[in-house]
Amino acid sequence: MSAGFDAAIERYAIYLRVERGFSPNTERAYRRDLGALAGFAESRGITEANAIDLELLRDWLWEGTEAGLARASIARHAASARGFTAWLARTGEAEHDPGIRLRAPKPGRALPRVVAETQMSEILGGLAARAAAAAPEERPQALRDIAVIELLYASALRVSELVGLDVEAIDMDRLTVRVVGKGGKERVVPFGVPALSALSDYLRTGRPALLRHGAAAPTTALFLGARGGRLGTRAVYSLVARLLAEMPGGGPSGPHALRHTAATHLLDGGADLRAVQELLGHASLGTTQIYTHVSTERLKESYRTAHPRA
């Protein structure tokens, strides 16, 4: 990548992080997409970001399509390019914004995986049984795992929000958790009595044991790993994937499946869509509406299975 492109992308990444409040993961995704754009531009003899034009952008997307990239990836590339060229024009680094006319195919939206209520009960019951039968040295982690799954399901948290929680974020009296979501936006989310019970057991005996036997310095983190430091997202992914692997059904098996499940179960139970939007921390109601489609599909499947004239 040329120094000119590299410097422009670096300035843009700083803008995304500092002024827009984007997460490190989102910033890395933009850097990756724009690095690919820069490489393509240089293969066409364009070495400066302010020399990008609409034809180049369209050719870049077309090359990705020909290479077999998914529609979702092409749409993300287009969004990254549009954001970058708009910023270049707005800051005066380019005379005009060529990305304003760039279009890409809308990605197909697959319905998220939803775990049935009976399956969730089975998962949580299995975790409780394992904790009861665990050896003393394994019990702290077992108590933590129950609390993690209960809170993920009860409050529909993102995994990044879960592992970022500190102990003080939990209000045991009001049954709420204070969450810092995307863009640094804070919201207060409720949880139920089963999650309260799991958190109480973990905070009373599980967390102190992990903190005591760990090698890390004392921390305010709510959920701890085996070495006493803040629990990482990879550990939560591994836990959820292992639990869902034991359940029938296909689709993604990460922590987001429990977020999808919680949202769908709320709507199935009669919750207001805007209340679910607030719970999830979605900026747009349209993002939340995917769960109404999930509920509809589940209803149609039940109808096809149960109705004699289906």
Protein Blocks (a to p, Z undefined) as FASTA:
>chain_A
ZZklmmmmmmmmmmmmmmnopafklmmmmmmmmmmmmmmmmmnopabfklpcfklmmmmm
mmmmmnopafklmmmmmmmmmmmmmmmmmnopafbdfklmpccddddddddddddfklmm
mmmmmmmmmmmmpcfklmmmmmmmmmmmmmmmmnopafklmmmpcfklpcfklopadddd
ehhiacdddddfklmmmmmmmmmmmmmmmmmmpmbdcdfbfbdcfkopacdfklmmmmmm
mmmmmpgcedjfbfklmmmmmmmmmmmnopafklmmmmnopabfklmmmmmmmmmmmmmm
mmmmmmmkZZ
